[in-house]
Amino acid sequence: MIKFKDKYSMVMFQKPKLVVILRPTASGKSTLTVKLAKKFKGEIVSADSRQIYRQMDIGTAKPTKKELKIVPHHLIDIKNPAKISVIRNYWCFGGKI
């Protein structure tokens, strides 16, 4: 992104960094992401296909209430489980973040 300071000069701003954590189930991803987000003042965007659903807390390893207070989380508990979601919806949800 380029921002013009005045008509003769410009200041360059660095784009935000994106870190992607991919690991098998029950490998400690949630703990790691909270630590990283806290250290770098970031936010967590979940891409888990089950964590988007409300009332599906068992078996989804959703962040705890404490973790949710430590750093901002996105795409957690946003859909009714009675409505099926498809991968295209992540594009739509992500645009609102």
N, C-alpha and C positions, 0 to 999 in steps of 0.2 A: 504494500500500500504506500502511496506517495501522498504527502501532505505539503502543500505550499505554504511556506512561512510568509512570503511576500511575493511580488511579481518577479523578483530576480533570483530568489534562492528557494531551495526545497529541502525538506528534512525527510529522510527515509526511516520508516518504522519497520521493525522486524515482525513477521507474521508469528502468531502463537504456535508453539510446538505441540505436536500431537504424539502421545506415547500410547502404544497399543500393547496390552498384556494378553497373551494367548497361552493358555496352559490347560492341562486336563482337569476334569472335575475334581473338586476337593484337594487342590494343590496349593491353596493359599493365595489365590489371585486377589480376593477381596481385601485381605489384610495388607498385601503389598500395595494395592492401588490407593488405599486410604493413606498409607505412610507416604507414598510418592506425592499424592495430591496435597497433603498437608505440608510437606517439605518445600514443594515448588509453588504453593499457593494456587493449585489447579482445581479442576472439577472432574467428576467422574460421570461418564456417559456409558450406561450399561447397554451392551448389545446382546444380552442374554435373552433367548427366545421365551423364557418362562417368567423372568422377573418383571416383565411389563404388565403381567396380569395381577389384579387385586385379588386378595383372599387365597393366593397360592403361596403361602409362606413355607409350608412343609415341603422339603425336598428341592427347594430352589436356592437355598443359601443366600437369601436376600440380606443386605446390610442391616445391622442392628440399629436400633433407635439411636444409640450412642454414636455409631459410625456416621449415620445420617446427619447428626448435629455437628460433627467434626469438619466435614467438607461437603459442599453441594453435590448432590447426585441427580442425575437425569434419567428418564425413561424407566423409572421404577414405579410400579403400581399405577399405571396410567390407563389400562384397558380392563373392561369387564370380561371375565373368562367365558361368558356366554357368546362373545363375539370373537370370531377367529381373526387373527392378524396374519398378514403375509409380509414377506421381506420388503416389498415395496413401501409398506407403511413406515418402516424405519426412516426412509427418505423424508416422508412427510413429517414425522415426529421430530426428526433432527433439525428440520428447518425452523422449528419453534424455539430451539435452545439458544 
